[in-house]
Amino acid sequence: MLDSPRGFKYWDVDEHGKSIIASDAPDWAKEEFDKYQEQLKASETADEDGTMKSR
């Protein structure tokens, strides 16, 4: 499991349920957000019926 990011207070969810970062977030928080999202995506797998699961 990933640790909670330092810049989590700048995170939000858009109208489609996708995680986003505030446009006024500091650069370090935006970089952290991008890296965190990459790690989450890398940890996802689909089972035989296409259901997404975490590793």
PyMOL Python script that loads the backbone (N, CA, C, O; Angstrom):
from pymol import cmd

cmd.read_pdbstr("""\
ATOM      1  N   MET A   1       0.840  -1.174   0.000  1.00  0.00           N
ATOM      2  CA  MET A   1       0.000   0.000   0.000  1.00  0.00           C
ATOM      3  C   MET A   1       0.889   1.243   0.000  1.00  0.00           C
ATOM      4  O   MET A   1       1.923   1.285   0.667  1.00  0.00           O
ATOM      5  N   LEU A   2       0.474   2.235  -0.747  1.00  0.00           N
ATOM      6  CA  LEU A   2       1.239   3.479  -0.835  1.00  0.00           C
ATOM      7  C   LEU A   2       0.947   4.382   0.354  1.00  0.00           C
ATOM      8  O   LEU A   2      -0.176   4.433   0.854  1.00  0.00           O
ATOM      9  N   ASP A   3       1.983   5.095   0.798  1.00  0.00           N
ATOM     10  CA  ASP A   3       1.787   6.082   1.858  1.00  0.00           C
ATOM     11  C   ASP A   3       0.972   7.255   1.320  1.00  0.00           C
ATOM     12  O   ASP A   3       0.984   7.529   0.120  1.00  0.00           O
ATOM     13  N   SER A   4       0.277   7.932   2.200  1.00  0.00           N
ATOM     14  CA  SER A   4      -0.489   9.113   1.810  1.00  0.00           C
ATOM     15  C   SER A   4       0.479  10.207   1.377  1.00  0.00           C
ATOM     16  O   SER A   4       1.466  10.467   2.066  1.00  0.00           O
ATOM     17  N   PRO A   5       0.207  10.851   0.240  1.00  0.00           N
ATOM     18  CA  PRO A   5       1.117  11.896  -0.243  1.00  0.00           C
ATOM     19  C   PRO A   5       1.079  13.147   0.632  1.00  0.00           C
ATOM     20  O   PRO A   5       0.053  13.453   1.239  1.00  0.00           O
ATOM     21  N   ARG A   6       2.201  13.869   0.696  1.00  0.00           N
ATOM     22  CA  ARG A   6       2.272  15.112   1.481  1.00  0.00           C
ATOM     23  C   ARG A   6       1.304  16.158   0.946  1.00  0.00           C
ATOM     24  O   ARG A   6       0.721  16.917   1.720  1.00  0.00           O
ATOM     25  N   GLY A   7       1.128  16.206  -0.383  1.00  0.00           N
ATOM     26  CA  GLY A   7       0.289  17.223  -1.007  1.00  0.00           C
ATOM     27  C   GLY A   7      -1.159  16.813  -1.202  1.00  0.00           C
ATOM     28  O   GLY A   7      -1.856  17.372  -2.049  1.00  0.00           O
ATOM     29  N   PHE A   8      -1.619  15.838  -0.424  1.00  0.00           N
ATOM     30  CA  PHE A   8      -2.979  15.323  -0.590  1.00  0.00           C
ATOM     31  C   PHE A   8      -4.037  16.422  -0.451  1.00  0.00           C
ATOM     32  O   PHE A   8      -5.115  16.317  -1.037  1.00  0.00           O
ATOM     33  N   LYS A   9      -3.744  17.463   0.311  1.00  0.00           N
ATOM     34  CA  LYS A   9      -4.726  18.535   0.505  1.00  0.00           C
ATOM     35  C   LYS A   9      -5.024  19.269  -0.798  1.00  0.00           C
ATOM     36  O   LYS A   9      -6.021  19.987  -0.883  1.00  0.00           O
ATOM     37  N   TYR A  10      -4.178  19.102  -1.816  1.00  0.00           N
ATOM     38  CA  TYR A  10      -4.401  19.747  -3.113  1.00  0.00           C
ATOM     39  C   TYR A  10      -5.167  18.852  -4.091  1.00  0.00           C
ATOM     40  O   TYR A  10      -5.482  19.276  -5.202  1.00  0.00           O
ATOM     41  N   TRP A  11      -5.465  17.624  -3.682  1.00  0.00           N
ATOM     42  CA  TRP A  11      -6.156  16.677  -4.553  1.00  0.00           C
ATOM     43  C   TRP A  11      -7.656  16.921  -4.504  1.00  0.00           C
ATOM     44  O   TRP A  11      -8.191  17.417  -3.512  1.00  0.00           O
ATOM     45  N   ASP A  12      -8.317  16.565  -5.588  1.00  0.00           N
ATOM     46  CA  ASP A  12      -9.777  16.645  -5.656  1.00  0.00           C
ATOM     47  C   ASP A  12     -10.241  15.575  -6.637  1.00  0.00           C
ATOM     48  O   ASP A  12      -9.428  14.837  -7.192  1.00  0.00           O
ATOM     49  N   VAL A  13     -11.530  15.498  -6.841  1.00  0.00           N
ATOM     50  CA  VAL A  13     -12.124  14.550  -7.781  1.00  0.00           C
ATOM     51  C   VAL A  13     -12.998  15.349  -8.732  1.00  0.00           C
ATOM     52  O   VAL A  13     -13.783  16.196  -8.306  1.00  0.00           O
ATOM     53  N   ASP A  14     -12.855  15.071 -10.040  1.00  0.00           N
ATOM     54  CA  ASP A  14     -13.678  15.800 -11.010  1.00  0.00           C
ATOM     55  C   ASP A  14     -15.067  15.180 -11.127  1.00  0.00           C
ATOM     56  O   ASP A  14     -15.379  14.214 -10.431  1.00  0.00           O
ATOM     57  N   GLU A  15     -15.897  15.732 -12.003  1.00  0.00           N
ATOM     58  CA  GLU A  15     -17.288  15.275 -12.138  1.00  0.00           C
ATOM     59  C   GLU A  15     -17.396  13.849 -12.672  1.00  0.00           C
ATOM     60  O   GLU A  15     -18.474  13.256 -12.626  1.00  0.00           O
ATOM     61  N   HIS A  16     -16.294  13.289 -13.179  1.00  0.00           N
ATOM     62  CA  HIS A  16     -16.298  11.916 -13.693  1.00  0.00           C
ATOM     63  C   HIS A  16     -15.684  10.929 -12.707  1.00  0.00           C
ATOM     64  O   HIS A  16     -15.533   9.748 -13.019  1.00  0.00           O
ATOM     65  N   GLY A  17     -15.332  11.408 -11.522  1.00  0.00           N
ATOM     66  CA  GLY A  17     -14.757  10.554 -10.496  1.00  0.00           C
ATOM     67  C   GLY A  17     -13.255  10.348 -10.625  1.00  0.00           C
ATOM     68  O   GLY A  17     -12.693   9.481  -9.955  1.00  0.00           O
ATOM     69  N   LYS A  18     -12.597  11.130 -11.474  1.00  0.00           N
ATOM     70  CA  LYS A  18     -11.155  11.015 -11.684  1.00  0.00           C
ATOM     71  C   LYS A  18     -10.407  11.944 -10.725  1.00  0.00           C
ATOM     72  O   LYS A  18     -10.818  13.082 -10.498  1.00  0.00           O
ATOM     73  N   SER A  19      -9.310  11.443 -10.170  1.00  0.00           N
ATOM     74  CA  SER A  19      -8.480  12.267  -9.290  1.00  0.00           C
ATOM     75  C   SER A  19      -7.814  13.367 -10.098  1.00  0.00           C
ATOM     76  O   SER A  19      -7.325  13.138 -11.204  1.00  0.00           O
ATOM     77  N   ILE A  20      -7.805  14.573  -9.525  1.00  0.00           N
ATOM     78  CA  ILE A  20      -7.156  15.721 -10.156  1.00  0.00           C
ATOM     79  C   ILE A  20      -6.382  16.483  -9.087  1.00  0.00           C
ATOM     80  O   ILE A  20      -6.594  16.292  -7.890  1.00  0.00           O
ATOM     81  N   ILE A  21      -5.487  17.342  -9.539  1.00  0.00           N
ATOM     82  CA  ILE A  21      -4.712  18.190  -8.630  1.00  0.00           C
ATOM     83  C   ILE A  21      -5.126  19.637  -8.880  1.00  0.00           C
ATOM     84  O   ILE A  21      -5.376  20.020 -10.023  1.00  0.00           O
ATOM     85  N   ALA A  22      -5.199  20.428  -7.840  1.00  0.00           N
ATOM     86  CA  ALA A  22      -5.599  21.832  -7.961  1.00  0.00           C
ATOM     87  C   ALA A  22      -4.614  22.588  -8.850  1.00  0.00           C
ATOM     88  O   ALA A  22      -3.404  22.372  -8.782  1.00  0.00           O
ATOM     89  N   SER A  23      -5.147  23.469  -9.675  1.00  0.00           N
ATOM     90  CA  SER A  23      -4.293  24.233 -10.582  1.00  0.00           C
ATOM     91  C   SER A  23      -3.350  25.173  -9.826  1.00  0.00           C
ATOM     92  O   SER A  23      -2.293  25.536 -10.340  1.00  0.00           O
ATOM     93  N   ASP A  24      -3.729  25.562  -8.618  1.00  0.00           N
ATOM     94  CA  ASP A  24      -2.873  26.454  -7.838  1.00  0.00           C
ATOM     95  C   ASP A  24      -1.960  25.703  -6.863  1.00  0.00           C
ATOM     96  O   ASP A  24      -1.343  26.317  -5.993  1.00  0.00           O
ATOM     97  N   ALA A  25      -1.874  24.382  -7.009  1.00  0.00           N
ATOM     98  CA  ALA A  25      -0.990  23.589  -6.150  1.00  0.00           C
ATOM     99  C   ALA A  25       0.467  23.920  -6.483  1.00  0.00           C
ATOM    100  O   ALA A  25       0.783  24.233  -7.631  1.00  0.00           O
ATOM    101  N   PRO A  26       1.353  23.853  -5.487  1.00  0.00           N
ATOM    102  CA  PRO A  26       2.766  24.106  -5.763  1.00  0.00           C
ATOM    103  C   PRO A  26       3.333  23.026  -6.695  1.00  0.00           C
ATOM    104  O   PRO A  26       2.800  21.920  -6.784  1.00  0.00           O
ATOM    105  N   ASP A  27       4.414  23.371  -7.379  1.00  0.00           N
ATOM    106  CA  ASP A  27       5.018  22.439  -8.340  1.00  0.00           C
ATOM    107  C   ASP A  27       5.380  21.101  -7.705  1.00  0.00           C
ATOM    108  O   ASP A  27       5.183  20.053  -8.321  1.00  0.00           O
ATOM    109  N   TRP A  28       5.910  21.122  -6.473  1.00  0.00           N
ATOM    110  CA  TRP A  28       6.298  19.873  -5.839  1.00  0.00           C
ATOM    111  C   TRP A  28       5.085  18.958  -5.631  1.00  0.00           C
ATOM    112  O   TRP A  28       5.207  17.737  -5.733  1.00  0.00           O
ATOM    113  N   ALA A  29       3.916  19.543  -5.341  1.00  0.00           N
ATOM    114  CA  ALA A  29       2.704  18.744  -5.134  1.00  0.00           C
ATOM    115  C   ALA A  29       2.207  18.170  -6.462  1.00  0.00           C
ATOM    116  O   ALA A  29       1.705  17.046  -6.503  1.00  0.00           O
ATOM    117  N   LYS A  30       2.346  18.936  -7.542  1.00  0.00           N
ATOM    118  CA  LYS A  30       1.949  18.452  -8.865  1.00  0.00           C
ATOM    119  C   LYS A  30       2.842  17.292  -9.308  1.00  0.00           C
ATOM    120  O   LYS A  30       2.359  16.310  -9.871  1.00  0.00           O
ATOM    121  N   GLU A  31       4.145  17.413  -9.050  1.00  0.00           N
ATOM    122  CA  GLU A  31       5.076  16.333  -9.384  1.00  0.00           C
ATOM    123  C   GLU A  31       4.763  15.089  -8.566  1.00  0.00           C
ATOM    124  O   GLU A  31       4.760  13.974  -9.089  1.00  0.00           O
ATOM    125  N   GLU A  32       4.502  15.285  -7.283  1.00  0.00           N
ATOM    126  CA  GLU A  32       4.168  14.176  -6.405  1.00  0.00           C
ATOM    127  C   GLU A  32       2.882  13.499  -6.885  1.00  0.00           C
ATOM    128  O   GLU A  32       2.802  12.270  -6.903  1.00  0.00           O
ATOM    129  N   PHE A  33       1.880  14.283  -7.271  1.00  0.00           N
ATOM    130  CA  PHE A  33       0.611  13.759  -7.766  1.00  0.00           C
ATOM    131  C   PHE A  33       0.846  12.878  -9.007  1.00  0.00           C
ATOM    132  O   PHE A  33       0.329  11.764  -9.089  1.00  0.00           O
ATOM    133  N   ASP A  34       1.629  13.388  -9.968  1.00  0.00           N
ATOM    134  CA  ASP A  34       1.905  12.629 -11.188  1.00  0.00           C
ATOM    135  C   ASP A  34       2.601  11.303 -10.889  1.00  0.00           C
ATOM    136  O   ASP A  34       2.237  10.268 -11.448  1.00  0.00           O
ATOM    137  N   LYS A  35       3.593  11.332 -10.015  1.00  0.00           N
ATOM    138  CA  LYS A  35       4.314  10.106  -9.652  1.00  0.00           C
ATOM    139  C   LYS A  35       3.392   9.127  -8.931  1.00  0.00           C
ATOM    140  O   LYS A  35       3.451   7.922  -9.176  1.00  0.00           O
ATOM    141  N   TYR A  36       2.550   9.636  -8.051  1.00  0.00           N
ATOM    142  CA  TYR A  36       1.626   8.790  -7.302  1.00  0.00           C
ATOM    143  C   TYR A  36       0.634   8.113  -8.251  1.00  0.00           C
ATOM    144  O   TYR A  36       0.336   6.928  -8.105  1.00  0.00           O
ATOM    145  N   GLN A  37       0.127   8.875  -9.222  1.00  0.00           N
ATOM    146  CA  GLN A  37      -0.815   8.318 -10.187  1.00  0.00           C
ATOM    147  C   GLN A  37      -0.150   7.236 -11.043  1.00  0.00           C
ATOM    148  O   GLN A  37      -0.777   6.226 -11.362  1.00  0.00           O
ATOM    149  N   GLU A  38       1.115   7.444 -11.413  1.00  0.00           N
ATOM    150  CA  GLU A  38       1.860   6.445 -12.168  1.00  0.00           C
ATOM    151  C   GLU A  38       2.012   5.160 -11.356  1.00  0.00           C
ATOM    152  O   GLU A  38       1.863   4.062 -11.892  1.00  0.00           O
ATOM    153  N   GLN A  39       2.309   5.299 -10.061  1.00  0.00           N
ATOM    154  CA  GLN A  39       2.456   4.130  -9.196  1.00  0.00           C
ATOM    155  C   GLN A  39       1.139   3.378  -9.067  1.00  0.00           C
ATOM    156  O   GLN A  39       1.119   2.147  -9.084  1.00  0.00           O
ATOM    157  N   LEU A  40       0.041   4.114  -8.938  1.00  0.00           N
ATOM    158  CA  LEU A  40      -1.265   3.469  -8.842  1.00  0.00           C
ATOM    159  C   LEU A  40      -1.594   2.706 -10.117  1.00  0.00           C
ATOM    160  O   LEU A  40      -2.063   1.569 -10.060  1.00  0.00           O
ATOM    161  N   LYS A  41      -1.351   3.322 -11.254  1.00  0.00           N
ATOM    162  CA  LYS A  41      -1.642   2.686 -12.531  1.00  0.00           C
ATOM    163  C   LYS A  41      -0.797   1.424 -12.708  1.00  0.00           C
ATOM    164  O   LYS A  41      -1.294   0.410 -13.199  1.00  0.00           O
ATOM    165  N   ALA A  42       0.458   1.479 -12.319  1.00  0.00           N
ATOM    166  CA  ALA A  42       1.359   0.334 -12.438  1.00  0.00           C
ATOM    167  C   ALA A  42       0.931  -0.827 -11.545  1.00  0.00           C
ATOM    168  O   ALA A  42       1.272  -1.976 -11.823  1.00  0.00           O
ATOM    169  N   SER A  43       0.191  -0.541 -10.477  1.00  0.00           N
ATOM    170  CA  SER A  43      -0.204  -1.591  -9.541  1.00  0.00           C
ATOM    171  C   SER A  43      -1.537  -2.230  -9.904  1.00  0.00           C
ATOM    172  O   SER A  43      -1.971  -3.165  -9.230  1.00  0.00           O
ATOM    173  N   GLU A  44      -2.199  -1.746 -10.957  1.00  0.00           N
ATOM    174  CA  GLU A  44      -3.496  -2.298 -11.342  1.00  0.00           C
ATOM    175  C   GLU A  44      -3.334  -3.465 -12.300  1.00  0.00           C
ATOM    176  O   GLU A  44      -2.460  -3.461 -13.167  1.00  0.00           O
ATOM    177  N   THR A  45      -4.188  -4.462 -12.131  1.00  0.00           N
ATOM    178  CA  THR A  45      -4.265  -5.585 -13.054  1.00  0.00           C
ATOM    179  C   THR A  45      -5.737  -5.922 -13.262  1.00  0.00           C
ATOM    180  O   THR A  45      -6.584  -5.570 -12.441  1.00  0.00           O
ATOM    181  N   ALA A  46      -6.034  -6.603 -14.358  1.00  0.00           N
ATOM    182  CA  ALA A  46      -7.407  -7.031 -14.622  1.00  0.00           C
ATOM    183  C   ALA A  46      -7.478  -8.547 -14.507  1.00  0.00           C
ATOM    184  O   ALA A  46      -6.563  -9.247 -14.940  1.00  0.00           O
ATOM    185  N   ASP A  47      -8.567  -9.058 -13.921  1.00  0.00           N
ATOM    186  CA  ASP A  47      -8.739 -10.501 -13.876  1.00  0.00           C
ATOM    187  C   ASP A  47      -9.394 -10.959 -15.183  1.00  0.00           C
ATOM    188  O   ASP A  47      -9.543 -10.168 -16.115  1.00  0.00           O
ATOM    189  N   GLU A  48      -9.786 -12.238 -15.252  1.00  0.00           N
ATOM    190  CA  GLU A  48     -10.298 -12.820 -16.493  1.00  0.00           C
ATOM    191  C   GLU A  48     -11.527 -12.094 -17.054  1.00  0.00           C
ATOM    192  O   GLU A  48     -11.696 -12.027 -18.271  1.00  0.00           O
ATOM    193  N   ASP A  49     -12.378 -11.557 -16.192  1.00  0.00           N
ATOM    194  CA  ASP A  49     -13.588 -10.892 -16.673  1.00  0.00           C
ATOM    195  C   ASP A  49     -13.400  -9.376 -16.857  1.00  0.00           C
ATOM    196  O   ASP A  49     -14.366  -8.657 -17.115  1.00  0.00           O
ATOM    197  N   GLY A  50     -12.151  -8.895 -16.722  1.00  0.00           N
ATOM    198  CA  GLY A  50     -11.866  -7.492 -16.964  1.00  0.00           C
ATOM    199  C   GLY A  50     -12.001  -6.603 -15.744  1.00  0.00           C
ATOM    200  O   GLY A  50     -11.826  -5.390 -15.858  1.00  0.00           O
ATOM    201  N   THR A  51     -12.306  -7.160 -14.581  1.00  0.00           N
ATOM    202  CA  THR A  51     -12.428  -6.379 -13.358  1.00  0.00           C
ATOM    203  C   THR A  51     -11.041  -5.957 -12.882  1.00  0.00           C
ATOM    204  O   THR A  51     -10.138  -6.783 -12.749  1.00  0.00           O
ATOM    205  N   MET A  52     -10.888  -4.659 -12.628  1.00  0.00           N
ATOM    206  CA  MET A  52      -9.608  -4.136 -12.184  1.00  0.00           C
ATOM    207  C   MET A  52      -9.355  -4.498 -10.725  1.00  0.00           C
ATOM    208  O   MET A  52     -10.247  -4.373  -9.886  1.00  0.00           O
ATOM    209  N   LYS A  53      -8.162  -4.938 -10.429  1.00  0.00           N
ATOM    210  CA  LYS A  53      -7.781  -5.293  -9.067  1.00  0.00           C
ATOM    211  C   LYS A  53      -6.410  -4.718  -8.785  1.00  0.00           C
ATOM    212  O   LYS A  53      -5.601  -4.549  -9.698  1.00  0.00           O
ATOM    213  N   SER A  54      -6.145  -4.416  -7.519  1.00  0.00           N
ATOM    214  CA  SER A  54      -4.818  -3.953  -7.106  1.00  0.00           C
ATOM    215  C   SER A  54      -3.942  -5.152  -6.870  1.00  0.00           C
ATOM    216  O   SER A  54      -4.427  -6.217  -6.486  1.00  0.00           O
ATOM    217  N   ARG A  55      -2.644  -4.990  -7.098  1.00  0.00           N
ATOM    218  CA  ARG A  55      -1.691  -6.089  -6.846  1.00  0.00           C
ATOM    219  C   ARG A  55      -1.365  -6.177  -5.402  1.00  0.00           C
ATOM    220  O   ARG A  55      -0.583  -7.037  -4.997  1.00  0.00           O
TER     221      ARG A  55
END
""", "prot")
cmd.dss("prot")
cmd.show_as("cartoon", "prot")
cmd.util.cbc("prot")
cmd.orient("prot")
